[in-house]
Amino acid sequence: MAINPQYEEIGKGFVTQYYLLFDDSTQRPSLVNLYNAELSFMTFEGQQIQGAAKILEKLQSLTFQNIKRVLTAVDSQPMFDGGVLINVLGRLQCDEDPPHAYSQTFVLKPLGGTFFCAHDIFRLNIHNSA
């Protein structure tokens, strides 16, 4: 498979769709459709999760309701298997918590005429200065 020349558009489109669903607590369960039942991995603040059902379980365990998000940068790279590597840098505020910088990395893998999220790594950029 060759490099997908639309990797930038695919990356930005995916990120837009992902955060529209994630940031609306009533739509958040729909994110399960972006992951593969067995082949998807998520690392959320250091916690390793595999498979769409377990990822959904994690997403549903998040208790915040309101999210204010600012995207600083969305960088995408093509992969030799036709996939897309996406790195997001931004700031978010959940409910009444103070805003925090975060980074999130996605790897999209082609499947038929579409993509699924094979890897998702999320981390708040909080430094332990103690």
Disulfide bonds with the S-S distance in Angstrom:
none
